[in-house]
Amino acid sequence: MAKRYVNKTGKDRDGDITKLCNAGQSWSPRFKADAIRDIENGDHQYYVSWTDGQETPITVVNGPSGKYLRTRRDGSTKNNLDDLLDC
């Protein structure tokens, strides 16, 4: 299982995450449905890497309107997918 580091996200008009990105990586961009499948099948893990070396895993959440991607709620905005730059 390969670790993939995300530093940007694509969002739709409602702000929902549509893709994960890291420029220069062969897998980027990875669309939401593909990333969800990667995580659920154990093929790849996705992380947001902090400047101090910490990493926050991206997880799949089953919401009322379907599955979506999210980082753990930890009180920091520097690892929230919504707060990453657009790709």
PyMOL Python script that loads the backbone (N, CA, C, O; Angstrom):
from pymol import cmd

cmd.read_pdbstr("""\
ATOM      1  N   MET A   1       0.847  -1.167   0.000  1.00  0.00           N
ATOM      2  CA  MET A   1       0.000   0.000   0.000  1.00  0.00           C
ATOM      3  C   MET A   1       0.896   1.235   0.000  1.00  0.00           C
ATOM      4  O   MET A   1       1.735   1.407   0.884  1.00  0.00           O
ATOM      5  N   ALA A   2       0.711   2.074  -0.983  1.00  0.00           N
ATOM      6  CA  ALA A   2       1.535   3.277  -1.114  1.00  0.00           C
ATOM      7  C   ALA A   2       0.883   4.471  -0.433  1.00  0.00           C
ATOM      8  O   ALA A   2      -0.335   4.642  -0.462  1.00  0.00           O
ATOM      9  N   LYS A   3       1.726   5.290   0.179  1.00  0.00           N
ATOM     10  CA  LYS A   3       1.255   6.554   0.747  1.00  0.00           C
ATOM     11  C   LYS A   3       1.285   7.609  -0.347  1.00  0.00           C
ATOM     12  O   LYS A   3       2.256   7.728  -1.095  1.00  0.00           O
ATOM     13  N   ARG A   4       0.211   8.365  -0.424  1.00  0.00           N
ATOM     14  CA  ARG A   4       0.133   9.467  -1.370  1.00  0.00           C
ATOM     15  C   ARG A   4      -0.152  10.742  -0.590  1.00  0.00           C
ATOM     16  O   ARG A   4      -1.078  10.806   0.219  1.00  0.00           O
ATOM     17  N   TYR A   5       0.666  11.754  -0.852  1.00  0.00           N
ATOM     18  CA  TYR A   5       0.535  13.010  -0.129  1.00  0.00           C
ATOM     19  C   TYR A   5      -0.230  14.025  -0.963  1.00  0.00           C
ATOM     20  O   TYR A   5       0.069  14.237  -2.138  1.00  0.00           O
ATOM     21  N   VAL A   6      -1.211  14.640  -0.342  1.00  0.00           N
ATOM     22  CA  VAL A   6      -2.115  15.586  -1.000  1.00  0.00           C
ATOM     23  C   VAL A   6      -1.781  16.990  -0.505  1.00  0.00           C
ATOM     24  O   VAL A   6      -1.680  17.223   0.700  1.00  0.00           O
ATOM     25  N   ASN A   7      -1.608  17.930  -1.449  1.00  0.00           N
ATOM     26  CA  ASN A   7      -1.369  19.307  -1.030  1.00  0.00           C
ATOM     27  C   ASN A   7      -2.351  20.301  -1.646  1.00  0.00           C
ATOM     28  O   ASN A   7      -2.296  21.496  -1.356  1.00  0.00           O
ATOM     29  N   LYS A   8      -3.249  19.804  -2.495  1.00  0.00           N
ATOM     30  CA  LYS A   8      -4.297  20.636  -3.083  1.00  0.00           C
ATOM     31  C   LYS A   8      -5.533  19.769  -3.298  1.00  0.00           C
ATOM     32  O   LYS A   8      -5.434  18.544  -3.370  1.00  0.00           O
ATOM     33  N   THR A   9      -6.685  20.402  -3.399  1.00  0.00           N
ATOM     34  CA  THR A   9      -7.925  19.679  -3.665  1.00  0.00           C
ATOM     35  C   THR A   9      -8.759  20.421  -4.693  1.00  0.00           C
ATOM     36  O   THR A   9      -8.715  21.647  -4.789  1.00  0.00           O
ATOM     37  N   GLY A  10      -9.522  19.652  -5.459  1.00  0.00           N
ATOM     38  CA  GLY A  10     -10.512  20.230  -6.353  1.00  0.00           C
ATOM     39  C   GLY A  10     -11.849  20.245  -5.637  1.00  0.00           C
ATOM     40  O   GLY A  10     -12.177  19.322  -4.892  1.00  0.00           O
ATOM     41  N   LYS A  11     -12.618  21.298  -5.868  1.00  0.00           N
ATOM     42  CA  LYS A  11     -13.906  21.450  -5.194  1.00  0.00           C
ATOM     43  C   LYS A  11     -14.966  21.868  -6.204  1.00  0.00           C
ATOM     44  O   LYS A  11     -14.666  22.538  -7.192  1.00  0.00           O
ATOM     45  N   ASP A  12     -16.202  21.468  -5.947  1.00  0.00           N
ATOM     46  CA  ASP A  12     -17.294  21.916  -6.807  1.00  0.00           C
ATOM     47  C   ASP A  12     -17.853  23.235  -6.274  1.00  0.00           C
ATOM     48  O   ASP A  12     -17.319  23.794  -5.316  1.00  0.00           O
ATOM     49  N   ARG A  13     -18.922  23.731  -6.891  1.00  0.00           N
ATOM     50  CA  ARG A  13     -19.500  25.022  -6.489  1.00  0.00           C
ATOM     51  C   ARG A  13     -19.989  25.027  -5.048  1.00  0.00           C
ATOM     52  O   ARG A  13     -20.032  26.077  -4.407  1.00  0.00           O
ATOM     53  N   ASP A  14     -20.357  23.860  -4.540  1.00  0.00           N
ATOM     54  CA  ASP A  14     -20.822  23.764  -3.147  1.00  0.00           C
ATOM     55  C   ASP A  14     -19.675  23.601  -2.151  1.00  0.00           C
ATOM     56  O   ASP A  14     -19.902  23.578  -0.941  1.00  0.00           O
ATOM     57  N   GLY A  15     -18.443  23.489  -2.656  1.00  0.00           N
ATOM     58  CA  GLY A  15     -17.292  23.298  -1.787  1.00  0.00           C
ATOM     59  C   GLY A  15     -16.985  21.848  -1.484  1.00  0.00           C
ATOM     60  O   GLY A  15     -16.089  21.557  -0.692  1.00  0.00           O
ATOM     61  N   ASP A  16     -17.727  20.919  -2.113  1.00  0.00           N
ATOM     62  CA  ASP A  16     -17.469  19.491  -1.906  1.00  0.00           C
ATOM     63  C   ASP A  16     -16.186  19.086  -2.624  1.00  0.00           C
ATOM     64  O   ASP A  16     -15.917  19.552  -3.731  1.00  0.00           O
ATOM     65  N   ILE A  17     -15.402  18.226  -1.998  1.00  0.00           N
ATOM     66  CA  ILE A  17     -14.139  17.759  -2.575  1.00  0.00           C
ATOM     67  C   ILE A  17     -14.442  16.839  -3.756  1.00  0.00           C
ATOM     68  O   ILE A  17     -15.189  15.869  -3.628  1.00  0.00           O
ATOM     69  N   THR A  18     -13.849  17.159  -4.911  1.00  0.00           N
ATOM     70  CA  THR A  18     -14.053  16.365  -6.126  1.00  0.00           C
ATOM     71  C   THR A  18     -12.802  15.612  -6.555  1.00  0.00           C
ATOM     72  O   THR A  18     -12.885  14.631  -7.294  1.00  0.00           O
ATOM     73  N   LYS A  19     -11.626  16.076  -6.085  1.00  0.00           N
ATOM     74  CA  LYS A  19     -10.381  15.396  -6.445  1.00  0.00           C
ATOM     75  C   LYS A  19      -9.274  15.781  -5.474  1.00  0.00           C
ATOM     76  O   LYS A  19      -9.325  16.824  -4.822  1.00  0.00           O
ATOM     77  N   LEU A  20      -8.274  14.913  -5.398  1.00  0.00           N
ATOM     78  CA  LEU A  20      -7.078  15.112  -4.585  1.00  0.00           C
ATOM     79  C   LEU A  20      -5.905  15.326  -5.526  1.00  0.00           C
ATOM     80  O   LEU A  20      -5.812  14.672  -6.565  1.00  0.00           O
ATOM     81  N   CYS A  21      -5.006  16.241  -5.168  1.00  0.00           N
ATOM     82  CA  CYS A  21      -3.911  16.571  -6.081  1.00  0.00           C
ATOM     83  C   CYS A  21      -2.580  16.749  -5.366  1.00  0.00           C
ATOM     84  O   CYS A  21      -2.519  17.098  -4.187  1.00  0.00           O
ATOM     85  N   ASN A  22      -1.514  16.494  -6.126  1.00  0.00           N
ATOM     86  CA  ASN A  22      -0.148  16.804  -5.747  1.00  0.00           C
ATOM     87  C   ASN A  22       0.618  16.894  -7.063  1.00  0.00           C
ATOM     88  O   ASN A  22       1.005  15.875  -7.635  1.00  0.00           O
ATOM     89  N   ALA A  23       0.832  18.102  -7.534  1.00  0.00           N
ATOM     90  CA  ALA A  23       1.450  18.335  -8.846  1.00  0.00           C
ATOM     91  C   ALA A  23       2.754  17.572  -8.978  1.00  0.00           C
ATOM     92  O   ALA A  23       3.555  17.518  -8.045  1.00  0.00           O
ATOM     93  N   GLY A  24       2.955  16.989 -10.136  1.00  0.00           N
ATOM     94  CA  GLY A  24       4.175  16.249 -10.417  1.00  0.00           C
ATOM     95  C   GLY A  24       4.103  14.770 -10.076  1.00  0.00           C
ATOM     96  O   GLY A  24       4.995  14.011 -10.452  1.00  0.00           O
ATOM     97  N   GLN A  25       3.059  14.343  -9.369  1.00  0.00           N
ATOM     98  CA  GLN A  25       2.893  12.931  -9.034  1.00  0.00           C
ATOM     99  C   GLN A  25       2.096  12.243 -10.147  1.00  0.00           C
ATOM    100  O   GLN A  25       1.142  12.812 -10.678  1.00  0.00           O
ATOM    101  N   SER A  26       2.484  11.044 -10.487  1.00  0.00           N
ATOM    102  CA  SER A  26       1.834  10.337 -11.605  1.00  0.00           C
ATOM    103  C   SER A  26       0.358  10.053 -11.342  1.00  0.00           C
ATOM    104  O   SER A  26      -0.408   9.905 -12.294  1.00  0.00           O
ATOM    105  N   TRP A  27      -0.060   9.975 -10.093  1.00  0.00           N
ATOM    106  CA  TRP A  27      -1.452   9.666  -9.760  1.00  0.00           C
ATOM    107  C   TRP A  27      -2.350  10.902  -9.744  1.00  0.00           C
ATOM    108  O   TRP A  27      -3.574  10.782  -9.708  1.00  0.00           O
ATOM    109  N   SER A  28      -1.750  12.071  -9.770  1.00  0.00           N
ATOM    110  CA  SER A  28      -2.496  13.325  -9.584  1.00  0.00           C
ATOM    111  C   SER A  28      -2.947  13.920 -10.909  1.00  0.00           C
ATOM    112  O   SER A  28      -2.175  13.963 -11.867  1.00  0.00           O
ATOM    113  N   PRO A  29      -4.198  14.379 -10.969  1.00  0.00           N
ATOM    114  CA  PRO A  29      -5.222  14.395  -9.923  1.00  0.00           C
ATOM    115  C   PRO A  29      -5.898  13.030  -9.806  1.00  0.00           C
ATOM    116  O   PRO A  29      -5.956  12.262 -10.766  1.00  0.00           O
ATOM    117  N   ARG A  30      -6.403  12.751  -8.620  1.00  0.00           N
ATOM    118  CA  ARG A  30      -7.146  11.514  -8.359  1.00  0.00           C
ATOM    119  C   ARG A  30      -8.562  11.916  -7.981  1.00  0.00           C
ATOM    120  O   ARG A  30      -8.781  12.573  -6.963  1.00  0.00           O
ATOM    121  N   PHE A  31      -9.512  11.519  -8.802  1.00  0.00           N
ATOM    122  CA  PHE A  31     -10.901  11.896  -8.565  1.00  0.00           C
ATOM    123  C   PHE A  31     -11.457  11.203  -7.331  1.00  0.00           C
ATOM    124  O   PHE A  31     -11.027  10.108  -6.967  1.00  0.00           O
ATOM    125  N   LYS A  32     -12.406  11.851  -6.703  1.00  0.00           N
ATOM    126  CA  LYS A  32     -12.982  11.408  -5.428  1.00  0.00           C
ATOM    127  C   LYS A  32     -13.362   9.928  -5.433  1.00  0.00           C
ATOM    128  O   LYS A  32     -12.965   9.189  -4.531  1.00  0.00           O
ATOM    129  N   ALA A  33     -14.115   9.490  -6.423  1.00  0.00           N
ATOM    130  CA  ALA A  33     -14.566   8.090  -6.462  1.00  0.00           C
ATOM    131  C   ALA A  33     -13.383   7.128  -6.506  1.00  0.00           C
ATOM    132  O   ALA A  33     -13.412   6.072  -5.875  1.00  0.00           O
ATOM    133  N   ASP A  34     -12.341   7.498  -7.253  1.00  0.00           N
ATOM    134  CA  ASP A  34     -11.152   6.644  -7.339  1.00  0.00           C
ATOM    135  C   ASP A  34     -10.386   6.620  -6.019  1.00  0.00           C
ATOM    136  O   ASP A  34      -9.920   5.565  -5.589  1.00  0.00           O
ATOM    137  N   ALA A  35     -10.257   7.777  -5.377  1.00  0.00           N
ATOM    138  CA  ALA A  35      -9.571   7.842  -4.086  1.00  0.00           C
ATOM    139  C   ALA A  35     -10.327   7.049  -3.021  1.00  0.00           C
ATOM    140  O   ALA A  35      -9.718   6.354  -2.207  1.00  0.00           O
ATOM    141  N   ILE A  36     -11.649   7.156  -3.030  1.00  0.00           N
ATOM    142  CA  ILE A  36     -12.462   6.384  -2.085  1.00  0.00           C
ATOM    143  C   ILE A  36     -12.247   4.897  -2.301  1.00  0.00           C
ATOM    144  O   ILE A  36     -12.083   4.149  -1.337  1.00  0.00           O
ATOM    145  N   ARG A  37     -12.245   4.466  -3.540  1.00  0.00           N
ATOM    146  CA  ARG A  37     -12.022   3.047  -3.855  1.00  0.00           C
ATOM    147  C   ARG A  37     -10.620   2.624  -3.411  1.00  0.00           C
ATOM    148  O   ARG A  37     -10.450   1.550  -2.834  1.00  0.00           O
ATOM    149  N   ASP A  38      -9.611   3.470  -3.680  1.00  0.00           N
ATOM    150  CA  ASP A  38      -8.235   3.169  -3.258  1.00  0.00           C
ATOM    151  C   ASP A  38      -8.154   2.936  -1.750  1.00  0.00           C
ATOM    152  O   ASP A  38      -7.532   1.976  -1.294  1.00  0.00           O
ATOM    153  N   ILE A  39      -8.789   3.822  -0.981  1.00  0.00           N
ATOM    154  CA  ILE A  39      -8.739   3.732   0.480  1.00  0.00           C
ATOM    155  C   ILE A  39      -9.497   2.499   0.962  1.00  0.00           C
ATOM    156  O   ILE A  39      -8.984   1.733   1.778  1.00  0.00           O
ATOM    157  N   GLU A  40     -10.702   2.308   0.468  1.00  0.00           N
ATOM    158  CA  GLU A  40     -11.527   1.186   0.930  1.00  0.00           C
ATOM    159  C   GLU A  40     -10.937  -0.167   0.546  1.00  0.00           C
ATOM    160  O   GLU A  40     -11.067  -1.134   1.297  1.00  0.00           O
ATOM    161  N   ASN A  41     -10.294  -0.245  -0.608  1.00  0.00           N
ATOM    162  CA  ASN A  41      -9.687  -1.504  -1.043  1.00  0.00           C
ATOM    163  C   ASN A  41      -8.300  -1.728  -0.436  1.00  0.00           C
ATOM    164  O   ASN A  41      -7.723  -2.805  -0.589  1.00  0.00           O
ATOM    165  N   GLY A  42      -7.767  -0.722   0.248  1.00  0.00           N
ATOM    166  CA  GLY A  42      -6.439  -0.832   0.833  1.00  0.00           C
ATOM    167  C   GLY A  42      -5.321  -0.698  -0.181  1.00  0.00           C
ATOM    168  O   GLY A  42      -4.187  -1.092   0.095  1.00  0.00           O
ATOM    169  N   ASP A  43      -5.620  -0.147  -1.354  1.00  0.00           N
ATOM    170  CA  ASP A  43      -4.602   0.009  -2.392  1.00  0.00           C
ATOM    171  C   ASP A  43      -3.639   1.151  -2.092  1.00  0.00           C
ATOM    172  O   ASP A  43      -2.432   1.019  -2.292  1.00  0.00           O
ATOM    173  N   HIS A  44      -4.174   2.273  -1.612  1.00  0.00           N
ATOM    174  CA  HIS A  44      -3.370   3.450  -1.315  1.00  0.00           C
ATOM    175  C   HIS A  44      -3.936   4.159  -0.093  1.00  0.00           C
ATOM    176  O   HIS A  44      -5.128   4.080   0.204  1.00  0.00           O
ATOM    177  N   GLN A  45      -3.045   4.853   0.606  1.00  0.00           N
ATOM    178  CA  GLN A  45      -3.433   5.721   1.710  1.00  0.00           C
ATOM    179  C   GLN A  45      -3.126   7.144   1.265  1.00  0.00           C
ATOM    180  O   GLN A  45      -2.117   7.390   0.604  1.00  0.00           O
ATOM    181  N   TYR A  46      -3.996   8.078   1.627  1.00  0.00           N
ATOM    182  CA  TYR A  46      -3.809   9.482   1.291  1.00  0.00           C
ATOM    183  C   TYR A  46      -3.624  10.275   2.568  1.00  0.00           C
ATOM    184  O   TYR A  46      -4.305  10.040   3.567  1.00  0.00           O
ATOM    185  N   TYR A  47      -2.686  11.227   2.525  1.00  0.00           N
ATOM    186  CA  TYR A  47      -2.345  12.033   3.696  1.00  0.00           C
ATOM    187  C   TYR A  47      -2.170  13.489   3.299  1.00  0.00           C
ATOM    188  O   TYR A  47      -1.791  13.800   2.170  1.00  0.00           O
ATOM    189  N   VAL A  48      -2.450  14.370   4.242  1.00  0.00           N
ATOM    190  CA  VAL A  48      -2.051  15.767   4.134  1.00  0.00           C
ATOM    191  C   VAL A  48      -0.810  15.893   5.003  1.00  0.00           C
ATOM    192  O   VAL A  48      -0.841  15.568   6.190  1.00  0.00           O
ATOM    193  N   SER A  49       0.280  16.366   4.412  1.00  0.00           N
ATOM    194  CA  SER A  49       1.542  16.510   5.126  1.00  0.00           C
ATOM    195  C   SER A  49       1.689  17.946   5.613  1.00  0.00           C
ATOM    196  O   SER A  49       1.469  18.894   4.858  1.00  0.00           O
ATOM    197  N   TRP A  50       2.059  18.098   6.875  1.00  0.00           N
ATOM    198  CA  TRP A  50       2.266  19.422   7.462  1.00  0.00           C
ATOM    199  C   TRP A  50       3.710  19.843   7.255  1.00  0.00           C
ATOM    200  O   TRP A  50       4.571  19.001   7.000  1.00  0.00           O
ATOM    201  N   THR A  51       3.981  21.124   7.360  1.00  0.00           N
ATOM    202  CA  THR A  51       5.353  21.617   7.192  1.00  0.00           C
ATOM    203  C   THR A  51       6.281  21.135   8.296  1.00  0.00           C
ATOM    204  O   THR A  51       7.496  21.102   8.105  1.00  0.00           O
ATOM    205  N   ASP A  52       5.730  20.757   9.456  1.00  0.00           N
ATOM    206  CA  ASP A  52       6.582  20.285  10.557  1.00  0.00           C
ATOM    207  C   ASP A  52       6.806  18.775  10.525  1.00  0.00           C
ATOM    208  O   ASP A  52       7.379  18.212  11.458  1.00  0.00           O
ATOM    209  N   GLY A  53       6.351  18.107   9.437  1.00  0.00           N
ATOM    210  CA  GLY A  53       6.581  16.676   9.285  1.00  0.00           C
ATOM    211  C   GLY A  53       5.443  15.782   9.726  1.00  0.00           C
ATOM    212  O   GLY A  53       5.457  14.585   9.438  1.00  0.00           O
ATOM    213  N   GLN A  54       4.453  16.331  10.419  1.00  0.00           N
ATOM    214  CA  GLN A  54       3.289  15.526  10.793  1.00  0.00           C
ATOM    215  C   GLN A  54       2.479  15.197   9.546  1.00  0.00           C
ATOM    216  O   GLN A  54       2.590  15.877   8.526  1.00  0.00           O
ATOM    217  N   GLU A  55       1.682  14.172   9.633  1.00  0.00           N
ATOM    218  CA  GLU A  55       0.783  13.819   8.533  1.00  0.00           C
ATOM    219  C   GLU A  55      -0.583  13.490   9.100  1.00  0.00           C
ATOM    220  O   GLU A  55      -0.711  12.910  10.178  1.00  0.00           O
ATOM    221  N   THR A  56      -1.593  13.873   8.351  1.00  0.00           N
ATOM    222  CA  THR A  56      -2.965  13.600   8.748  1.00  0.00           C
ATOM    223  C   THR A  56      -3.599  12.708   7.692  1.00  0.00           C
ATOM    224  O   THR A  56      -3.623  13.077   6.518  1.00  0.00           O
ATOM    225  N   PRO A  57      -4.116  11.539   8.078  1.00  0.00           N
ATOM    226  CA  PRO A  57      -4.731  10.643   7.095  1.00  0.00           C
ATOM    227  C   PRO A  57      -6.063  11.186   6.571  1.00  0.00           C
ATOM    228  O   PRO A  57      -6.816  11.848   7.286  1.00  0.00           O
ATOM    229  N   ILE A  58      -6.320  10.888   5.322  1.00  0.00           N
ATOM    230  CA  ILE A  58      -7.602  11.195   4.702  1.00  0.00           C
ATOM    231  C   ILE A  58      -8.438   9.926   4.788  1.00  0.00           C
ATOM    232  O   ILE A  58      -7.979   8.844   4.422  1.00  0.00           O
ATOM    233  N   THR A  59      -9.662  10.062   5.273  1.00  0.00           N
ATOM    234  CA  THR A  59     -10.530   8.908   5.468  1.00  0.00           C
ATOM    235  C   THR A  59     -11.799   9.033   4.634  1.00  0.00           C
ATOM    236  O   THR A  59     -12.121  10.100   4.112  1.00  0.00           O
ATOM    237  N   VAL A  60     -12.504   7.923   4.522  1.00  0.00           N
ATOM    238  CA  VAL A  60     -13.797   7.879   3.844  1.00  0.00           C
ATOM    239  C   VAL A  60     -14.885   7.922   4.904  1.00  0.00           C
ATOM    240  O   VAL A  60     -14.840   7.191   5.893  1.00  0.00           O
ATOM    241  N   VAL A  61     -15.860   8.788   4.683  1.00  0.00           N
ATOM    242  CA  VAL A  61     -16.978   8.938   5.608  1.00  0.00           C
ATOM    243  C   VAL A  61     -18.266   8.638   4.854  1.00  0.00           C
ATOM    244  O   VAL A  61     -18.445   9.074   3.717  1.00  0.00           O
ATOM    245  N   ASN A  62     -19.165   7.887   5.496  1.00  0.00           N
ATOM    246  CA  ASN A  62     -20.483   7.628   4.918  1.00  0.00           C
ATOM    247  C   ASN A  62     -21.444   8.690   5.435  1.00  0.00           C
ATOM    248  O   ASN A  62     -21.874   8.647   6.588  1.00  0.00           O
ATOM    249  N   GLY A  63     -21.773   9.635   4.576  1.00  0.00           N
ATOM    250  CA  GLY A  63     -22.674  10.713   4.957  1.00  0.00           C
ATOM    251  C   GLY A  63     -24.084  10.457   4.466  1.00  0.00           C
ATOM    252  O   GLY A  63     -24.334   9.462   3.785  1.00  0.00           O
ATOM    253  N   PRO A  64     -25.009  11.343   4.805  1.00  0.00           N
ATOM    254  CA  PRO A  64     -26.399  11.185   4.401  1.00  0.00           C
ATOM    255  C   PRO A  64     -26.598  11.195   2.887  1.00  0.00           C
ATOM    256  O   PRO A  64     -27.559  10.616   2.381  1.00  0.00           O
ATOM    257  N   SER A  65     -25.685  11.854   2.163  1.00  0.00           N
ATOM    258  CA  SER A  65     -25.824  11.899   0.706  1.00  0.00           C
ATOM    259  C   SER A  65     -24.754  11.083  -0.005  1.00  0.00           C
ATOM    260  O   SER A  65     -24.501  11.296  -1.191  1.00  0.00           O
ATOM    261  N   GLY A  66     -24.123  10.151   0.705  1.00  0.00           N
ATOM    262  CA  GLY A  66     -23.124   9.280   0.095  1.00  0.00           C
ATOM    263  C   GLY A  66     -21.759   9.416   0.743  1.00  0.00           C
ATOM    264  O   GLY A  66     -21.596  10.111   1.745  1.00  0.00           O
ATOM    265  N   LYS A  67     -20.793   8.749   0.162  1.00  0.00           N
ATOM    266  CA  LYS A  67     -19.437   8.731   0.697  1.00  0.00           C
ATOM    267  C   LYS A  67     -18.686   9.999   0.298  1.00  0.00           C
ATOM    268  O   LYS A  67     -18.869  10.544  -0.790  1.00  0.00           O
ATOM    269  N   TYR A  68     -17.826  10.450   1.230  1.00  0.00           N
ATOM    270  CA  TYR A  68     -16.977  11.589   0.922  1.00  0.00           C
ATOM    271  C   TYR A  68     -15.649  11.449   1.660  1.00  0.00           C
ATOM    272  O   TYR A  68     -15.491  10.590   2.528  1.00  0.00           O
ATOM    273  N   LEU A  69     -14.700  12.308   1.299  1.00  0.00           N
ATOM    274  CA  LEU A  69     -13.353  12.278   1.873  1.00  0.00           C
ATOM    275  C   LEU A  69     -13.208  13.360   2.933  1.00  0.00           C
ATOM    276  O   LEU A  69     -13.751  14.457   2.796  1.00  0.00           O
ATOM    277  N   ARG A  70     -12.466  13.037   3.997  1.00  0.00           N
ATOM    278  CA  ARG A  70     -12.287  13.993   5.083  1.00  0.00           C
ATOM    279  C   ARG A  70     -11.031  13.650   5.872  1.00  0.00           C
ATOM    280  O   ARG A  70     -10.610  12.495   5.933  1.00  0.00           O
ATOM    281  N   THR A  71     -10.447  14.674   6.468  1.00  0.00           N
ATOM    282  CA  THR A  71      -9.371  14.449   7.432  1.00  0.00           C
ATOM    283  C   THR A  71      -9.996  14.399   8.815  1.00  0.00           C
ATOM    284  O   THR A  71     -11.130  14.836   9.012  1.00  0.00           O
ATOM    285  N   ARG A  72      -9.252  13.865   9.767  1.00  0.00           N
ATOM    286  CA  ARG A  72      -9.722  13.814  11.153  1.00  0.00           C
ATOM    287  C   ARG A  72      -9.980  15.206  11.683  1.00  0.00           C
ATOM    288  O   ARG A  72      -9.269  16.151  11.341  1.00  0.00           O
ATOM    289  N   ARG A  73     -10.973  15.332  12.500  1.00  0.00           N
ATOM    290  CA  ARG A  73     -11.206  16.605  13.177  1.00  0.00           C
ATOM    291  C   ARG A  73     -10.222  16.698  14.335  1.00  0.00           C
ATOM    292  O   ARG A  73     -10.274  15.905  15.274  1.00  0.00           O
ATOM    293  N   ASP A  74      -9.328  17.673  14.257  1.00  0.00           N
ATOM    294  CA  ASP A  74      -8.305  17.779  15.289  1.00  0.00           C
ATOM    295  C   ASP A  74      -8.056  19.215  15.736  1.00  0.00           C
ATOM    296  O   ASP A  74      -7.069  19.478  16.424  1.00  0.00           O
ATOM    297  N   GLY A  75      -8.912  20.132  15.369  1.00  0.00           N
ATOM    298  CA  GLY A  75      -8.761  21.508  15.814  1.00  0.00           C
ATOM    299  C   GLY A  75      -7.811  22.346  14.978  1.00  0.00           C
ATOM    300  O   GLY A  75      -7.627  23.529  15.266  1.00  0.00           O
ATOM    301  N   SER A  76      -7.206  21.771  13.953  1.00  0.00           N
ATOM    302  CA  SER A  76      -6.299  22.515  13.088  1.00  0.00           C
ATOM    303  C   SER A  76      -6.934  22.717  11.731  1.00  0.00           C
ATOM    304  O   SER A  76      -7.611  21.826  11.218  1.00  0.00           O
ATOM    305  N   THR A  77      -6.717  23.891  11.141  1.00  0.00           N
ATOM    306  CA  THR A  77      -7.230  24.125   9.790  1.00  0.00           C
ATOM    307  C   THR A  77      -6.166  23.854   8.732  1.00  0.00           C
ATOM    308  O   THR A  77      -6.485  23.815   7.544  1.00  0.00           O
ATOM    309  N   LYS A  78      -4.907  23.666   9.135  1.00  0.00           N
ATOM    310  CA  LYS A  78      -3.863  23.504   8.126  1.00  0.00           C
ATOM    311  C   LYS A  78      -3.894  22.137   7.445  1.00  0.00           C
ATOM    312  O   LYS A  78      -3.140  21.910   6.499  1.00  0.00           O
ATOM    313  N   ASN A  79      -4.751  21.222   7.908  1.00  0.00           N
ATOM    314  CA  ASN A  79      -4.839  19.911   7.262  1.00  0.00           C
ATOM    315  C   ASN A  79      -6.247  19.615   6.743  1.00  0.00           C
ATOM    316  O   ASN A  79      -6.502  18.505   6.277  1.00  0.00           O
ATOM    317  N   ASN A  80      -7.149  20.565   6.811  1.00  0.00           N
ATOM    318  CA  ASN A  80      -8.506  20.349   6.319  1.00  0.00           C
ATOM    319  C   ASN A  80      -8.516  20.364   4.796  1.00  0.00           C
ATOM    320  O   ASN A  80      -7.925  21.253   4.183  1.00  0.00           O
ATOM    321  N   LEU A  81      -9.165  19.413   4.192  1.00  0.00           N
ATOM    322  CA  LEU A  81      -9.216  19.352   2.732  1.00  0.00           C
ATOM    323  C   LEU A  81      -9.851  20.603   2.146  1.00  0.00           C
ATOM    324  O   LEU A  81      -9.422  21.084   1.097  1.00  0.00           O
ATOM    325  N   ASP A  82     -10.870  21.135   2.814  1.00  0.00           N
ATOM    326  CA  ASP A  82     -11.531  22.347   2.328  1.00  0.00           C
ATOM    327  C   ASP A  82     -10.590  23.546   2.304  1.00  0.00           C
ATOM    328  O   ASP A  82     -10.760  24.447   1.483  1.00  0.00           O
ATOM    329  N   ASP A  83      -9.615  23.568   3.184  1.00  0.00           N
ATOM    330  CA  ASP A  83      -8.725  24.722   3.307  1.00  0.00           C
ATOM    331  C   ASP A  83      -7.484  24.636   2.428  1.00  0.00           C
ATOM    332  O   ASP A  83      -6.731  25.605   2.337  1.00  0.00           O
ATOM    333  N   LEU A  84      -7.256  23.501   1.781  1.00  0.00           N
ATOM    334  CA  LEU A  84      -6.101  23.382   0.879  1.00  0.00           C
ATOM    335  C   LEU A  84      -6.372  24.185  -0.379  1.00  0.00           C
ATOM    336  O   LEU A  84      -7.522  24.406  -0.758  1.00  0.00           O
ATOM    337  N   LEU A  85      -5.290  24.623  -1.023  1.00  0.00           N
ATOM    338  CA  LEU A  85      -5.413  25.357  -2.276  1.00  0.00           C
ATOM    339  C   LEU A  85      -6.104  24.510  -3.331  1.00  0.00           C
ATOM    340  O   LEU A  85      -6.077  23.280  -3.273  1.00  0.00           O
ATOM    341  N   ASP A  86      -6.720  25.177  -4.291  1.00  0.00           N
ATOM    342  CA  ASP A  86      -7.410  24.470  -5.379  1.00  0.00           C
ATOM    343  C   ASP A  86      -6.421  23.941  -6.398  1.00  0.00           C
ATOM    344  O   ASP A  86      -5.372  24.535  -6.651  1.00  0.00           O
ATOM    345  N   CYS A  87      -6.790  22.786  -6.985  1.00  0.00           N
ATOM    346  CA  CYS A  87      -5.975  22.221  -8.055  1.00  0.00           C
ATOM    347  C   CYS A  87      -6.771  22.161  -9.342  1.00  0.00           C
ATOM    348  O   CYS A  87      -6.256  21.712 -10.366  1.00  0.00           O
TER     349      CYS A  87
END
""", "prot")
cmd.dss("prot")
cmd.show_as("cartoon", "prot")
cmd.util.cbc("prot")
cmd.orient("prot")
